[in-house]
Amino acid sequence: MLPKITDMLFFQLATSDDNKETFDYRSRIMDMKEGNYLIEVPIHVETGKMKMLHLGDELSVVYVNENGLRHYFNSHVTGFGKDRVQLIHIRKPLEDEITKVQRRSYLRVPASLEIAVQSTEQAVHFLAHTIDVGGGGVSFYTKPEIAMQAGWNLNCWLLVPYRNGTREHVSFDAEIVRVVAQENGTNQVMAAYKKIPDHERQKVIRYCFEQQLEQRQ
């Protein structure tokens, strides 16, 4: 069921428009190596223009098997190489990650990062630390005296450190998806990005990718 060498992949990049259903780019699998597909530089389906990808870019991929059935999986850029032409390495999915239904998901990693949160429903502004972060949202703990409810909108600023010692601030609007009370009196708040520029999302994805590489090493 997995795509093979010479198969054509169609995909879209992770964007803030999660309802988008068109697959804008196509690329052919040229080789497989160490758990990765090596693909050609993608070309836009309509314009024919080449698309340069970046390390950690999240991809939602579709391909058609020999029976004419569409299959989907999620992947991300893991590196680059050259074999007469520029080749892009993307993570090869596991068999059980292939689905017949499009499923948008993002890489998420455990992380204790400083986050500033402001609620638009109440005049509440506080600092907290994340539990995990990803390209689709974050979760964090709040003190018992800070009340949060599902459906509330938040303005957030996240401090993201990278392996090279640099730090970036990521700003975004989020919506609380769920609040879970903890035994120690704190609350776990799970929030999904509601409005985040693509360049800001890519900062978070880069951090997640670096953490994943560090865990593998």
N, C-alpha and C positions, 0 to 999 in steps of 0.2 A: 504493500500500500504506500510505502514511502516513495517520493519522487526519485528518479534515477538520473544518471549523467545524460546530458542532452535534453532533458525535460525542460519545458518552459515554465517559469514561475511568474505569476502576476501578484503585485503587492501594493500596499499603500503604507506610507509612513505614519507613525503615531502622531496625531494632531489633537487640538482641543475640540475638534468636531467628531465626537464619538459616534454620531449617527450616519456618518458618511459610509456609503456602501460600494462605491466604485473603486476599482483597483487601477491606479493611474500608471503604474510602471510595469515593465516586463524585463525579464533577464533569463538567460539560459544557464543551466548548471553545467560547468565545464569539468569539474573534478570533485572528489571528496577526500578529505584529509583530517585525521585526528578529531572526529566528531563535528566537522564543519563541511558545509557545501561551499565550493569555490564558484562564484557566479561572475558573469560579465558585468561591466558597468551598466546599470539599468538605463532603459530608454523610455521616455514618456510615450504612452500608447497613442496619443492623438498628435502631439507635436513632433515626435521623433527626437527630441532633445535629450542629451545625456544628463543623468542625475548623479552628482557626486554624493556619496554617503559618508558618514562620520562614525568613528568608533563609538559603539553603544547605541546607535540608532535602532529604535524598535520598529519591527516590521510585522504587518498582518498579511499573511501569504495565502494564495489560493493556487491550486494546480488541478489539471484534469487528468484522471488516470486513463488506462487503455480502454476502459469500459465507458468512457465519456462522463464519468461522475466527478463532480467538483469536491475537492477536499481542502480543508483549511488547517493552518497551524500558525503559531506565533514564533518569531525569531528575533534576533538582534545581531548587529555587526560585531564580529569578534576580531577582525584584523584585515590586513591587505597583503597582496603578493603580486608578483609579475611572472607571466609565462608568455612572452611575446606581447601580450596585452595585459592591462591592469585587471587583476582579479580581486574580488571582494569576498572575504570569508564571512559566512553567516552560520549561526548555530544550527546544526542538524537536529530536527526534533526526534523524540522517541516515538515508537509506534503508537503508544497510548495517548500521545499528544495530538495526533491527527484526528480531526473531527469532520463531520459532514455539515456542521453549522458554524458559521463565522462566530468567533469568540474573541472579543477584544480584551486583552489583558496586558499588563506591564510588569516588568521585572520589579520585585519588591524585596528589600533586605531589612533585617533588624538594624536599628541605628538609634543612638541616643544623641540627637542633635538639638541645639537650642532653637526654639521657635517662639516668635512673638505672635500673640493671637488677640484680635479685637472682634468682639461680637457686634453685629449691626442691629441685633434685637435688643441688646442691653448695653449700657455704658460700661462695658467691662473690657479691660485691657490687661493682659498678664503674660508672663514668660513661662514656658513649660519646656519639657524635653520629650522628643518623639520616642515612640516604641519601635516603629518601623516607617520607612519612607519608600516611595516608588513613583513610577511615571503616571500613576492614576490617582494617587492620594497619599495621605499620611494618617497615622494614629498617634495619640499622645495622652498622657495622664494629666488630670487636673486635680487641684486640691479640693477637699470636701466642701468648702464654702463657696466654690465657684459652680454655679448651676448651668448646665448645658442641656439642650434638648435636640432630638432628631429633627431635621428640617431647618434649623437655624443656619444663617449665613455668616461666614467668617472672613475677615481680612487677615492674611497671615504673611509673615516674613520669616524665612527659614535660612539659617546660617549653615552653609555646606562647605566642609573642608575636603581638599583633595590630597592625593598622595605626594604631590610635589611641594606641598606646604602652603599653597595658595588657598584663599577662601572666597566664596561667592555668596551674595545675598540673593535669595529667590523670593519674589513676591507673587502672591496669587490669591484669588478668591476661592473659597471652598464652601461646601454644604455638609453639615453633619448628617451622616448616614445612620449612625447608631451610637448610643451611650450605654456603657455597661458598668454597673457599680461593682467596686472591688471590696474584698473583705476588710482591707485596711482603711476604708472610708473614702478613698480616692475614686475617680471615675475614669474609665478608658473611653476616649472620644475617637471615633473613626470617621474621618472626613474625606470626601471625594472632591477633586478639583472641579470647580464650576467655571472658572475663567482663569486661564493661565496662558501667557504667550508661549509659542513653540520654543523660542530660545531659552525661556526660563525652565520649561519642562526638560529640555535637553541637559541643563545643568544637573538636575536631579538624576536623570537617566545615566549621565556620566559617572556620578558618584556611586550609584547602584552597581554599575558595571565594574568600577574599580574595586568595590567591596567584594564582588563575586570572584574576581580574579585573585584577590588576596586570600579568600577562603580556600580556593582551589590549590594555591601554592602552599 
